[in-house]
Amino acid sequence: METQEQKAGFTKFAETWNGRLAMLGFVIGVATEYLTGQSILSQIGLM
């Protein structure tokens, strides 16, 4: 069983969740661009 100390820092657990959340964010970003017709940068006013 993993302890709290093993879940901090660059561990397999942390990197797995980081990768999952990055993939989720990418899919949401692409879907948002598709549905609105604007890029992410345009939506937040940087372009």
Contact map, one row per residue, 1 for C-alpha under 8 A:
11100000000000000000000000000000000000000000000
11110110000000000000000000000000000000000000000
11111110000000000000000000000000000000000000000
01111111000000000000000000000000000000000000000
00111111000000000000000000000000000000000000000
01111111101000000000000000000000000000000000000
01111111101011000000000000000000000000000000000
00011111111001000000000000000000000000000000000
00000111111001000000000000000000000000000000000
00000001111101100000000000000000000000000000000
00000111111111100000000000000000000000000000000
00000000011111110000000000000000000000000000000
00000010001111111000000000000000000000000000000
00000011111111111100000000000000000000000000000
00000000011111111110000000000000000000000000000
00000000000111111111000000000000000000000000000
00000000000011111111100000000000000000000000000
00000000000001111111110000000000000000000000000
00000000000000111111111000000000000000000000000
00000000000000011111111100000000000000000000000
00000000000000001111111110000000000000000000000
00000000000000000111111111000000000000000000000
00000000000000000011111111100000000000000000000
00000000000000000001111111110000000000000000000
00000000000000000000111111111000000000000000000
00000000000000000000011111111100000000000000000
00000000000000000000001111111110000000000000000
00000000000000000000000111111111000000000000000
00000000000000000000000011111111100000010000000
00000000000000000000000001111111110000000000000
00000000000000000000000000111111111000000000000
00000000000000000000000000011111111110010000000
00000000000000000000000000001111111111110000000
00000000000000000000000000000111111111000000000
00000000000000000000000000000011111110000000000
00000000000000000000000000000001111111000000000
00000000000000000000000000000001111111100000000
00000000000000000000000000000000110111110110000
00000000000000000000000000000000100011111110000
00000000000000000000000000001001100001111111000
00000000000000000000000000000000000000111111111
00000000000000000000000000000000000001111111111
00000000000000000000000000000000000001111111110
00000000000000000000000000000000000000011111110
00000000000000000000000000000000000000001111111
00000000000000000000000000000000000000001111111
00000000000000000000000000000000000000001100111
